[in-house]
């Protein structure tokens, strides 16, 4: 039987503004590079970052819970002008965070 993946806990937030700025910029870069740069990418990144920072300010440090919060709250976002969905955005945030922490995200490692 496969071993369950251990939860990933982010360090407590010390500078939410800086963390949010980094995430927003990283997410816009990711969105623009995956398909084509679109104006809506700025709006998507801003909304996802707002959700993330608010969750962090409320004490949420579990990456899985943060991803679920982004998926849940981004369901209200109108993605008709985008190639993306709430799942793609939440997964991108997770990947960006894992990369920033130096955690290999390949193959469950």
C-alpha positions in Angstrom: 0.0 0.0 0.0 1.2 3.5 -0.8 2.3 5.7 2.1 0.2 8.8 2.6 1.8 12.1 1.8 2.7 14.0 5.0 1.0 17.4 5.5 3.1 20.4 4.6 3.1 23.2 7.1 4.2 26.7 6.1 6.2 28.7 8.6 4.1 31.2 10.5 3.5 34.4 8.6 5.7 37.3 9.8 5.2 39.8 7.0 1.9 39.2 5.2 2.3 42.2 2.9 5.6 40.9 1.6 4.3 37.3 1.3 1.3 38.5 -0.6 3.3 40.7 -2.9 5.6 37.8 -3.7 2.7 35.4 -4.3 0.9 37.8 -6.6 3.9 38.5 -8.7 4.9 34.9 -8.9 1.3 33.9 -9.8 1.0 36.5 -12.5 4.3 35.4 -14.0 3.1 31.8 -14.0 -0.3 32.6 -15.5 1.3 34.7 -18.3 3.9 32.1 -19.1 1.5 29.1 -19.2 -0.7 30.4 -22.1 -0.7 34.0 -23.1 -0.5 37.2 -21.0 -4.0 38.4 -20.4 -5.4 41.3 -18.4 -7.6 39.0 -16.4 -4.5 37.2 -15.1 -3.8 40.3 -12.9 -7.3 40.1 -11.4 -7.0 36.3 -10.9 -3.7 36.7 -9.1 -5.0 39.5 -6.9 -8.0 37.6 -5.8 -6.1 34.4 -5.1 -3.5 36.4 -3.1 -6.2 38.1 -1.1 -7.7 34.7 -0.1 -4.2 33.3 0.7 -3.1 36.3 2.8 -6.4 36.4 4.7 -6.2 32.7 5.5 -2.6 33.1 6.7 -3.5 36.1 8.8 -6.2 33.9 10.4 -3.5 31.4 11.4 -3.8 28.8 8.6 -0.4 27.3 7.9 -1.4 23.9 6.4 -0.8 24.0 2.6 -3.6 21.5 1.9 -6.1 23.7 3.8 -4.9 26.8 2.0 -5.3 25.1 -1.4 -8.9 24.0 -0.4 -9.7 27.6 0.7 -8.5 29.0 -2.6 -10.5 26.4 -4.6 -13.6 27.1 -2.6 -13.5 30.9 -2.7 -12.3 31.1 -6.3 -15.5 29.2 -7.4 -17.3 32.6 -7.2 -14.8 34.1 -9.6 -15.9 34.4 -13.3 -13.3 32.5 -15.3 -15.1 33.0 -18.7 -12.4 35.3 -19.9 -9.6 33.0 -18.9 -8.0 29.6 -19.8 -7.9 28.8 -16.1 -10.1 27.5 -13.4 -10.1 27.6 -9.6 -8.4 24.3 -9.5 -5.5 25.4 -11.8 -5.0 28.5 -9.7 -5.0 26.7 -6.3 -2.6 24.1 -7.7 -0.3 26.8 -9.1 -0.2 28.5 -5.7 0.7 25.2 -4.1 3.4 24.6 -6.7 4.9 28.1 -6.3 4.9 27.7 -2.5 6.6 24.3 -2.7 9.2 25.6 -5.1 9.9 28.6 -2.8 10.4 26.2 0.1 12.7 24.0 -1.9 10.3 21.0 -1.7 10.4 18.6 -4.6 6.8 18.3 -5.9 7.6 15.5 -8.4 6.1 12.1 -7.8 4.9 12.8 -4.2 8.5 13.3 -3.0 
